[in-house]
Amino acid sequence: MSKLSMSDVVADFGAVTAAADRIAARALRTPVKQSERLNQALGCQVYLKCENLQRSGSFKFRGACNALLQLSPEQRAQGVVTVSSGNHGAALAAAGQLLGVQVTVGVANNASPVKRSNMLKHGARIIPIEPGMAAREAFLAGQQAQNAIIIPPYDHPDIIAGQGSAALQLLEEYPQLWGVVTPLGGGGLLSGSALVAEHYGAFCYGIEPELASDGKQSLIKGEIQPAMPPTSICDGLLTSLGKHTFAIIKEKVSDILVVSDAQVTAAQELVEATTGMWIEPSSATVIAALQRYPELFCDKSVGVILSGGNAALR
């Protein structure tokens, strides 16, 4: 992650299986749920990997735990620093509580109150920063200048490997799936899932909001595009791809699909009506995509990663 913090392992399928073994005693093996009503509404067989039920409320705990477990005792004693819109910060703090690591998080001053509260609940020390990628990068640069141990939200092989363990569990249980669909922000979850999907011979799609479609544009142009202004309701996806994640995505992901914020809101309501679960907008993008692109998903068996449930109740 920084030169101080992590070994530069290669993110491949072997790294995912190793991460799954490493975190097995601490990360929950979340359930895979099905709803016949949801299947009928979407016109396909949907297998919901419920990472909204993971520790700290999102898949992010997997990568955070995998990262911290590979620090030395001296590094753990020093504590670690990150930036987050909420889920990575809470996940890192939750893993830090289990492992005795103090976690400091640079958090945009307009971050979701629910996610801010979740970070504090798990013991994070929060430092307010301005919204946007420029402020994130400036904060991390300042921390690194003070020799802080940086654990980035997505762009490191150890994070990618940890996030991929969700798709690994899904495909271990249902190896016949036609494909796996995940939200796309910085690409840790998507790139990790793509490594697993390739091993099982499944397709892999990333989903992002139209108002934050830099990933789609990066795929089209063949190079990483900057994040768009943070206007989408999908607050967990408002970041640009990283060099590690993009390298995997452009090689192994079938496509990146986009959905509107209105479609995301409708998808949230559909999931609640058919499963009783209230998921966050970023997580609902995958369901919105199954609705928007029936020509692609109709009659298929599709695994979807419900990435998180940290959303304000209505």
C-alpha positions as CSV (number, residue, x, y, z in Angstrom):
1,M,0.0,0.0,0.0
2,S,2.7,2.4,0.9
3,K,6.3,1.3,0.9
4,L,6.0,1.2,4.7
5,S,3.0,-1.0,4.9
6,M,2.6,-3.9,2.6
7,S,4.4,-6.4,0.4
8,D,3.7,-5.9,-3.3
9,V,2.0,-9.2,-3.9
10,V,0.4,-10.0,-7.3
11,A,-3.4,-10.0,-7.4
12,D,-4.3,-13.3,-9.0
13,F,-6.7,-16.2,-8.3
14,G,-4.1,-17.7,-5.9
15,A,-3.9,-14.5,-4.0
16,V,-7.7,-14.5,-3.6
17,T,-7.8,-18.0,-2.2
18,A,-4.9,-17.2,0.1
19,A,-6.8,-14.1,1.3
20,A,-10.0,-16.1,1.9
21,D,-8.1,-18.6,4.1
22,R,-6.3,-15.7,5.9
23,I,-9.5,-13.9,6.9
24,A,-11.8,-16.9,7.4
25,A,-11.7,-16.7,11.2
26,R,-12.7,-13.1,11.3
27,A,-14.8,-12.2,8.2
28,L,-18.3,-13.6,8.1
29,R,-19.3,-16.1,5.4
30,T,-22.3,-14.1,4.3
31,P,-25.4,-15.9,3.0
32,V,-26.4,-16.3,-0.6
33,K,-30.1,-15.5,-0.8
34,Q,-32.8,-15.9,-3.5
35,S,-36.2,-14.5,-3.9
36,E,-38.7,-15.9,-6.3
37,R,-40.5,-12.6,-6.5
38,L,-37.2,-10.8,-7.3
39,N,-36.4,-13.4,-10.0
40,Q,-39.8,-12.9,-11.6
41,A,-39.4,-9.1,-11.5
42,L,-36.0,-9.3,-13.2
43,G,-36.6,-12.2,-15.6
44,C,-33.5,-14.1,-14.4
45,Q,-32.3,-16.3,-11.6
46,V,-30.5,-14.0,-9.1
47,Y,-28.2,-15.2,-6.4
48,L,-27.6,-12.4,-3.8
49,K,-24.3,-12.6,-2.0
50,C,-25.3,-10.5,1.0
51,E,-22.2,-8.5,1.9
52,N,-24.6,-6.0,3.4
53,L,-24.6,-8.5,6.3
54,Q,-20.8,-8.5,6.5
55,R,-19.0,-7.1,9.6
56,S,-19.2,-3.2,9.4
57,G,-22.0,-3.6,6.9
58,S,-20.1,-4.0,3.7
59,F,-17.7,-6.2,1.6
60,K,-14.9,-3.8,2.5
61,F,-14.2,-5.7,5.7
62,R,-12.6,-8.5,3.7
63,G,-9.9,-6.4,2.0
64,A,-9.3,-4.3,5.2
65,C,-8.8,-7.5,7.3
66,N,-6.5,-9.1,4.7
67,A,-4.4,-5.9,4.7
68,L,-4.0,-5.6,8.4
69,L,-3.3,-9.2,9.0
70,Q,-0.1,-8.8,6.9
71,L,1.3,-5.9,8.9
72,S,4.1,-6.6,11.4
73,P,3.4,-6.2,15.1
74,E,5.4,-3.0,15.0
75,Q,3.4,-1.6,12.1
76,R,0.1,-2.6,13.9
77,A,1.3,-0.7,17.0
78,Q,2.0,2.4,14.9
79,G,-1.6,2.5,13.6
80,V,-2.8,3.1,10.0
81,V,-4.3,5.9,8.0
82,T,-6.8,5.9,5.1
83,V,-9.4,8.0,3.2
84,S,-13.0,6.8,2.8
85,S,-16.5,7.9,2.0
86,G,-17.5,5.5,4.8
87,N,-17.5,1.8,4.1
88,H,-13.7,1.3,3.8
89,G,-13.1,3.5,6.9
90,A,-15.6,1.6,9.0
91,A,-14.3,-1.8,7.7
92,L,-10.7,-0.9,8.5
93,A,-11.7,0.4,11.9
94,A,-13.7,-2.8,12.6
95,A,-10.7,-4.9,11.6
96,G,-8.5,-2.7,13.6
97,Q,-10.6,-3.3,16.7
98,L,-10.1,-7.0,16.3
99,L,-6.4,-6.8,15.8
100,G,-5.5,-3.9,18.1
101,V,-4.7,-1.3,15.4
102,Q,-5.7,2.3,15.7
103,V,-7.3,3.6,12.5
104,T,-7.4,7.2,11.3
105,V,-9.7,8.2,8.4
106,G,-9.8,11.3,6.2
107,V,-13.5,11.8,5.6
108,A,-15.2,14.3,3.3
109,N,-17.2,16.8,5.3
110,N,-20.3,16.0,3.3
111,A,-20.1,12.2,4.0
112,S,-23.2,10.3,4.8
113,P,-24.1,10.7,8.5
114,V,-24.9,7.0,8.7
115,K,-21.5,6.0,7.4
116,R,-19.7,8.6,9.6
117,S,-21.5,7.2,12.6
118,N,-20.5,3.7,11.5
119,M,-16.9,4.6,11.4
120,L,-17.0,6.2,14.8
121,K,-18.9,3.2,16.2
122,H,-15.9,1.0,15.2
123,G,-13.4,3.2,16.8
124,A,-12.1,5.3,13.9
125,R,-10.4,8.6,14.4
126,I,-11.9,10.9,11.8
127,I,-10.2,13.9,10.2
128,P,-12.5,16.1,8.1
129,I,-11.4,16.8,4.5
130,E,-13.0,18.5,1.5
131,P,-15.0,16.3,-1.0
132,G,-13.3,15.0,-4.1
133,M,-10.3,13.1,-5.3
134,A,-7.9,16.1,-5.1
135,A,-8.5,16.5,-1.3
136,R,-8.1,12.8,-0.8
137,E,-4.8,12.7,-2.5
138,A,-3.6,15.8,-0.7
139,F,-4.5,14.3,2.7
140,L,-2.7,11.0,2.0
141,A,0.3,12.8,0.7
142,G,0.5,14.8,3.9
143,Q,0.1,11.7,6.0
144,Q,2.8,9.8,4.0
145,A,5.2,12.7,4.5
146,Q,4.8,12.0,8.2
147,N,5.7,8.3,7.6
148,A,2.1,7.1,8.2
149,I,1.2,3.6,7.2
150,I,-1.4,4.1,4.4
151,I,-4.1,1.5,3.7
152,P,-5.8,2.7,0.5
153,P,-9.4,1.9,-0.1
154,Y,-9.0,-0.3,-3.2
155,D,-5.8,0.1,-5.3
156,H,-3.5,-2.5,-3.9
157,P,-3.2,-6.3,-4.6
158,D,-3.9,-7.2,-1.0
159,I,-7.1,-5.3,-1.0
160,I,-8.2,-6.7,-4.3
161,A,-7.5,-10.2,-3.1
162,G,-9.5,-9.8,0.0
163,Q,-12.5,-8.3,-1.8
164,G,-12.4,-11.2,-4.3
165,S,-13.1,-13.6,-1.5
166,A,-16.8,-12.7,-1.7
167,A,-17.1,-13.8,-5.3
168,L,-15.0,-16.9,-4.4
169,Q,-17.5,-18.0,-1.8
170,L,-20.4,-17.3,-4.2
171,L,-18.9,-19.4,-7.0
172,E,-17.8,-22.1,-4.6
173,E,-21.4,-22.6,-3.7
174,Y,-22.9,-22.0,-7.2
175,P,-20.2,-22.8,-9.8
176,Q,-22.8,-23.1,-12.5
177,L,-23.5,-19.3,-12.5
178,W,-23.4,-17.7,-16.0
179,G,-21.9,-14.5,-14.6
180,V,-21.1,-12.3,-11.6
181,V,-22.2,-8.6,-11.4
182,T,-20.7,-6.1,-8.9
183,P,-20.8,-2.3,-8.3
184,L,-17.8,-0.3,-9.6
185,G,-16.2,2.6,-7.7
186,G,-12.4,2.3,-7.4
187,G,-12.5,-1.3,-8.7
188,G,-11.3,-3.4,-5.8
189,L,-14.4,-5.5,-5.7
190,L,-14.8,-5.8,-9.4
191,S,-11.2,-6.7,-10.1
192,G,-11.1,-9.3,-7.4
193,S,-14.4,-10.7,-8.6
194,A,-13.1,-10.8,-12.2
195,L,-10.1,-12.9,-11.1
196,V,-12.5,-15.4,-9.6
197,A,-15.0,-15.4,-12.4
198,E,-12.3,-16.1,-15.0
199,H,-11.2,-19.2,-13.0
200,Y,-14.8,-20.5,-13.0
201,G,-15.5,-19.6,-16.6
202,A,-18.1,-17.0,-15.7
203,F,-18.7,-13.6,-17.2
204,C,-18.1,-10.6,-15.0
205,Y,-19.7,-7.2,-15.3
206,G,-19.2,-3.9,-13.4
207,I,-22.0,-1.5,-12.8
208,E,-21.6,2.2,-12.1
209,P,-23.9,5.3,-12.1
210,E,-24.2,7.4,-15.2
211,L,-23.2,10.4,-13.0
212,A,-20.0,8.6,-12.1
213,S,-19.2,6.7,-15.2
214,D,-15.4,7.3,-15.4
215,G,-14.9,3.5,-15.3
216,K,-16.9,3.0,-18.5
217,Q,-15.0,5.9,-20.1
218,S,-11.7,4.4,-19.0
219,L,-12.5,1.1,-20.6
220,I,-13.5,2.9,-23.8
221,K,-10.4,5.1,-24.0
222,G,-8.0,2.5,-22.7
223,E,-6.6,4.7,-19.9
224,I,-7.8,5.8,-16.5
225,Q,-10.2,8.8,-16.6
226,P,-10.6,11.2,-13.7
227,A,-13.5,10.9,-11.3
228,M,-16.6,12.9,-12.3
229,P,-18.0,15.6,-9.9
230,P,-19.6,13.9,-6.8
231,T,-23.2,14.3,-7.7
232,S,-24.6,10.7,-7.8
233,I,-26.5,9.3,-4.8
234,C,-24.2,6.3,-5.0
235,D,-21.7,7.8,-2.6
236,G,-19.6,4.7,-2.3
237,L,-18.7,4.8,-6.0
238,L,-17.5,8.4,-6.5
239,T,-13.9,7.7,-7.1
240,S,-11.6,6.9,-10.0
241,L,-10.0,3.6,-10.9
242,G,-6.5,2.7,-9.7
243,K,-3.6,1.3,-11.7
244,H,-3.9,-2.2,-10.1
245,T,-7.6,-2.4,-10.5
246,F,-7.7,-1.0,-14.0
247,A,-5.1,-3.5,-15.2
248,I,-7.3,-6.4,-14.2
249,I,-10.6,-4.8,-15.3
250,K,-9.5,-4.0,-18.8
251,E,-8.2,-7.5,-19.3
252,K,-10.8,-9.7,-17.5
253,V,-14.1,-7.8,-17.2
254,S,-16.7,-8.5,-19.8
255,D,-18.1,-4.9,-19.8
256,I,-19.0,-1.9,-17.6
257,L,-22.7,-1.0,-17.6
258,V,-24.2,2.3,-16.4
259,V,-27.5,3.0,-14.6
260,S,-29.3,6.2,-13.6
261,D,-29.8,7.3,-10.1
262,A,-33.6,7.0,-10.6
263,Q,-33.1,3.4,-11.6
264,V,-31.0,2.8,-8.5
265,T,-33.7,4.2,-6.2
266,A,-36.3,2.0,-7.9
267,A,-33.9,-1.0,-7.4
268,Q,-33.5,-0.3,-3.7
269,E,-37.3,-0.3,-3.3
270,L,-37.6,-3.5,-5.3
271,V,-35.0,-5.3,-3.2
272,E,-36.8,-4.2,0.0
273,A,-40.2,-5.3,-1.3
274,T,-39.0,-8.7,-2.4
275,T,-36.4,-9.6,0.3
276,G,-37.0,-7.3,3.2
277,M,-33.5,-5.9,3.0
278,W,-32.8,-2.2,2.7
279,I,-29.5,-1.8,0.8
280,E,-27.5,1.3,0.1
281,P,-27.7,3.0,-3.4
282,S,-24.2,1.9,-4.4
283,S,-25.2,-1.7,-3.8
284,A,-28.5,-1.4,-5.6
285,T,-26.7,-0.5,-8.9
286,V,-26.4,-4.2,-9.7
287,I,-30.2,-4.8,-9.4
288,A,-30.8,-1.7,-11.5
289,A,-28.6,-3.1,-14.2
290,L,-30.5,-6.4,-14.3
291,Q,-33.6,-4.3,-14.9
292,R,-32.1,-2.0,-17.4
293,Y,-30.4,-4.6,-19.6
294,P,-32.8,-7.5,-20.0
295,E,-31.4,-8.4,-23.4
296,L,-28.2,-9.4,-21.6
297,F,-29.4,-11.0,-18.4
298,C,-32.8,-12.5,-19.3
299,D,-33.1,-16.2,-18.3
300,K,-29.5,-16.3,-17.0
301,S,-28.3,-17.4,-13.6
302,V,-26.6,-14.3,-12.2
303,G,-24.6,-13.9,-9.0
304,V,-24.7,-10.3,-7.7
305,I,-22.6,-8.9,-4.9
306,L,-24.8,-6.8,-2.6
307,S,-21.9,-4.7,-1.6
308,G,-23.3,-2.8,1.5
309,G,-26.3,-1.9,3.6
310,N,-25.1,1.3,5.3
311,A,-28.0,3.5,4.3
312,A,-30.4,5.7,6.2
313,L,-33.7,4.0,6.9
314,R,-36.6,5.7,5.4
